[in-house]
Amino acid sequence: MSSELETGLPSIRQLQNFIRDGKEVELKLLTGDLLTGKIRWQDQHCFCLSDQYDQPTLIWRQAIAFIKPKM
């Protein structure tokens, strides 16, 4: 597996747009938990999601069911 983020992929570009724009997202985990916040950064393994209190949560990519912009 490559150690670098493949920035040419549409999914990676979309997430980078969420980060750049400070867009709030809903992130559903495979456990059924629904998290809301802003993605602060991503790497090839994880995301950092900050909640409304600016508390960071580190989330493994493989634990995610979906991510969508919050309406």
Backbone as JSON Lines, residues from 0, in Angstrom:
{"i":0,"aa":"M","n":[0.84,-1.18,0.0],"ca":[0.0,0.0,0.0],"c":[0.89,1.25,0.0]}
{"i":1,"aa":"S","n":[0.46,2.24,-0.74],"ca":[1.21,3.5,-0.84],"c":[1.14,4.25,0.48]}
{"i":2,"aa":"S","n":[2.22,4.94,0.81],"ca":[2.24,5.7,2.07],"c":[1.76,7.13,1.87]}
{"i":3,"aa":"E","n":[1.43,7.49,0.62],"ca":[0.98,8.85,0.34],"c":[-0.5,8.85,-0.01]}
{"i":4,"aa":"L","n":[-1.16,9.97,0.3],"ca":[-2.56,10.17,-0.03],"c":[-2.68,10.38,-1.53]}
{"i":5,"aa":"E","n":[-3.59,9.67,-2.18],"ca":[-3.76,9.79,-3.62],"c":[-4.71,10.95,-3.92]}
{"i":6,"aa":"T","n":[-4.13,12.15,-4.02],"ca":[-4.91,13.38,-4.15],"c":[-5.65,13.5,-5.48]}
{"i":7,"aa":"G","n":[-5.37,12.63,-6.42],"ca":[-6.07,12.66,-7.69],"c":[-7.44,11.97,-7.64]}
{"i":8,"aa":"L","n":[-7.7,11.21,-6.58],"ca":[-8.98,10.51,-6.47],"c":[-10.1,11.48,-6.13]}
{"i":9,"aa":"P","n":[-11.27,11.33,-6.76],"ca":[-12.39,12.25,-6.48],"c":[-12.79,12.27,-5.0]}
{"i":10,"aa":"S","n":[-12.76,11.12,-4.34],"ca":[-13.16,11.08,-2.93],"c":[-12.2,11.9,-2.06]}
{"i":11,"aa":"I","n":[-10.92,11.8,-2.34],"ca":[-9.92,12.56,-1.58],"c":[-10.07,14.05,-1.86]}
{"i":12,"aa":"R","n":[-10.3,14.42,-3.12],"ca":[-10.5,15.83,-3.46],"c":[-11.74,16.39,-2.78]}
{"i":13,"aa":"Q","n":[-12.84,15.62,-2.74],"ca":[-14.06,16.08,-2.08],"c":[-13.82,16.33,-0.6]}
{"i":14,"aa":"L","n":[-13.13,15.42,0.05],"ca":[-12.83,15.61,1.47],"c":[-11.91,16.8,1.7]}
{"i":15,"aa":"Q","n":[-10.96,17.0,0.79],"ca":[-10.08,18.18,0.9],"c":[-10.9,19.46,0.76]}
{"i":16,"aa":"N","n":[-11.92,19.44,-0.1],"ca":[-12.81,20.6,-0.22],"c":[-13.57,20.85,1.07]}
{"i":17,"aa":"F","n":[-14.07,19.79,1.71],"ca":[-14.74,19.94,3.01],"c":[-13.8,20.59,4.02]}
{"i":18,"aa":"I","n":[-12.55,20.14,4.03],"ca":[-11.56,20.69,4.97],"c":[-11.28,22.16,4.64]}
{"i":19,"aa":"R","n":[-11.01,22.44,3.38],"ca":[-10.7,23.82,2.95],"c":[-11.84,24.78,3.26]}
{"i":20,"aa":"D","n":[-13.08,24.35,2.99],"ca":[-14.24,25.22,3.17],"c":[-14.76,25.24,4.61]}
{"i":21,"aa":"G","n":[-14.19,24.42,5.49],"ca":[-14.67,24.36,6.87],"c":[-16.1,23.84,6.96]}
{"i":22,"aa":"K","n":[-16.45,22.95,6.03],"ca":[-17.81,22.43,5.93],"c":[-18.09,21.42,7.04]}
{"i":23,"aa":"E","n":[-19.24,21.57,7.7],"ca":[-19.64,20.6,8.7],"c":[-20.18,19.36,7.99]}
{"i":24,"aa":"V","n":[-19.81,18.2,8.5],"ca":[-20.21,16.93,7.89],"c":[-20.85,16.02,8.92]}
{"i":25,"aa":"E","n":[-21.62,15.06,8.4],"ca":[-22.1,13.94,9.19],"c":[-21.28,12.73,8.77]}
{"i":26,"aa":"L","n":[-20.78,12.03,9.75],"ca":[-19.92,10.88,9.5],"c":[-20.54,9.7,10.24]}
{"i":27,"aa":"K","n":[-20.97,8.69,9.48],"ca":[-21.57,7.51,10.09],"c":[-20.54,6.4,10.14]}
{"i":28,"aa":"L","n":[-20.43,5.79,11.31],"ca":[-19.49,4.69,11.49],"c":[-20.19,3.36,11.23]}
{"i":29,"aa":"L","n":[-19.41,2.34,10.98],"ca":[-19.96,1.0,10.76],"c":[-20.66,0.47,12.01]}
{"i":30,"aa":"T","n":[-20.36,1.06,13.17],"ca":[-21.03,0.67,14.42],"c":[-22.44,1.25,14.51]}
{"i":31,"aa":"G","n":[-22.77,2.18,13.59],"ca":[-24.07,2.85,13.62],"c":[-24.02,4.22,14.26]}
{"i":32,"aa":"D","n":[-22.91,4.56,14.91],"ca":[-22.77,5.88,15.53],"c":[-22.73,6.95,14.45]}
{"i":33,"aa":"L","n":[-23.38,8.08,14.71],"ca":[-23.37,9.21,13.79],"c":[-22.65,10.37,14.48]}
{"i":34,"aa":"L","n":[-21.58,10.84,13.86],"ca":[-20.79,11.94,14.4],"c":[-20.97,13.16,13.5]}
{"i":35,"aa":"T","n":[-20.95,14.34,14.11],"ca":[-21.06,15.58,13.37],"c":[-19.9,16.48,13.75]}
{"i":36,"aa":"G","n":[-19.33,17.14,12.76],"ca":[-18.23,18.06,13.02],"c":[-17.55,18.47,11.73]}
{"i":37,"aa":"K","n":[-16.37,19.0,11.89],"ca":[-15.57,19.44,10.74],"c":[-14.32,18.57,10.66]}
{"i":38,"aa":"I","n":[-14.04,18.12,9.45],"ca":[-12.81,17.35,9.24],"c":[-11.65,18.34,9.24]}
{"i":39,"aa":"R","n":[-10.7,18.12,10.11],"ca":[-9.54,19.02,10.22],"c":[-8.4,18.58,9.32]}
{"i":40,"aa":"W","n":[-8.2,17.28,9.2],"ca":[-7.16,16.75,8.33],"c":[-7.47,15.3,8.02]}
{"i":41,"aa":"Q","n":[-6.79,14.78,7.02],"ca":[-6.89,13.37,6.68],"c":[-5.52,12.87,6.26]}
{"i":42,"aa":"D","n":[-5.29,11.61,6.49],"ca":[-4.12,10.95,5.93],"c":[-4.58,9.62,5.34]}
{"i":43,"aa":"Q","n":[-3.67,8.78,4.96],"ca":[-4.07,7.54,4.29],"c":[-4.77,6.56,5.23]}
{"i":44,"aa":"H","n":[-4.7,6.79,6.55],"ca":[-5.3,5.86,7.51],"c":[-6.46,6.46,8.3]}
{"i":45,"aa":"C","n":[-6.42,7.75,8.58],"ca":[-7.34,8.35,9.54],"c":[-7.86,9.72,9.1]}
{"i":46,"aa":"F","n":[-8.9,10.16,9.83],"ca":[-9.42,11.52,9.77],"c":[-9.36,12.09,11.17]}
{"i":47,"aa":"C","n":[-9.27,13.39,11.27],"ca":[-9.47,14.06,12.55],"c":[-10.75,14.88,12.4]}
{"i":48,"aa":"L","n":[-11.75,14.56,13.22],"ca":[-13.03,15.25,13.21],"c":[-13.14,16.07,14.48]}
{"i":49,"aa":"S","n":[-13.39,17.39,14.34],"ca":[-13.57,18.26,15.5],"c":[-15.06,18.51,15.7]}
{"i":50,"aa":"D","n":[-15.53,18.33,16.93],"ca":[-16.94,18.53,17.23],"c":[-17.24,19.99,17.53]}
{"i":51,"aa":"Q","n":[-18.47,20.28,17.96],"ca":[-18.89,21.66,18.22],"c":[-18.09,22.33,19.33]}
{"i":52,"aa":"Y","n":[-17.45,21.55,20.18],"ca":[-16.62,22.1,21.26],"c":[-15.14,22.13,20.88]}
{"i":53,"aa":"D","n":[-14.85,21.87,19.59],"ca":[-13.5,21.84,19.05],"c":[-12.67,20.7,19.64]}
{"i":54,"aa":"Q","n":[-13.35,19.65,20.09],"ca":[-12.66,18.46,20.61],"c":[-12.35,17.53,19.44]}
{"i":55,"aa":"P","n":[-11.08,17.18,19.24],"ca":[-10.72,16.32,18.11],"c":[-11.0,14.84,18.4]}
{"i":56,"aa":"T","n":[-11.45,14.13,17.39],"ca":[-11.62,12.69,17.45],"c":[-10.9,12.09,16.25]}
{"i":57,"aa":"L","n":[-10.05,11.12,16.52],"ca":[-9.32,10.43,15.47],"c":[-10.14,9.23,15.04]}
{"i":58,"aa":"I","n":[-10.42,9.11,13.74],"ca":[-11.28,8.06,13.22],"c":[-10.55,7.31,12.11]}
{"i":59,"aa":"W","n":[-10.49,6.0,12.24],"ca":[-9.86,5.17,11.21],"c":[-10.77,5.12,9.99]}
{"i":60,"aa":"R","n":[-10.21,5.26,8.81],"ca":[-10.99,5.22,7.56],"c":[-11.82,3.95,7.45]}
{"i":61,"aa":"Q","n":[-11.27,2.82,7.86],"ca":[-11.98,1.55,7.71],"c":[-13.2,1.44,8.61]}
{"i":62,"aa":"A","n":[-13.38,2.37,9.56],"ca":[-14.53,2.36,10.46],"c":[-15.7,3.17,9.91]}
{"i":63,"aa":"I","n":[-15.52,3.83,8.76],"ca":[-16.51,4.76,8.24],"c":[-17.45,4.09,7.25]}
{"i":64,"aa":"A","n":[-18.76,4.3,7.46],"ca":[-19.77,3.83,6.5],"c":[-19.98,4.9,5.43]}
{"i":65,"aa":"F","n":[-20.16,6.18,5.86],"ca":[-20.3,7.27,4.89],"c":[-20.0,8.61,5.54]}
{"i":66,"aa":"I","n":[-19.72,9.58,4.67],"ca":[-19.53,10.98,5.06],"c":[-20.37,11.82,4.12]}
{"i":67,"aa":"K","n":[-21.14,12.74,4.67],"ca":[-21.92,13.65,3.82],"c":[-21.95,15.04,4.45]}
{"i":68,"aa":"P","n":[-22.06,16.07,3.6],"ca":[-22.15,17.43,4.14],"c":[-23.44,17.57,4.94]}
{"i":69,"aa":"K","n":[-23.35,18.29,6.04],"ca":[-24.52,18.5,6.88],"c":[-25.34,19.62,6.27]}
{"i":70,"aa":"M","n":[-26.63,19.41,6.2],"ca":[-27.54,20.4,5.62],"c":[-28.09,21.32,6.67]}
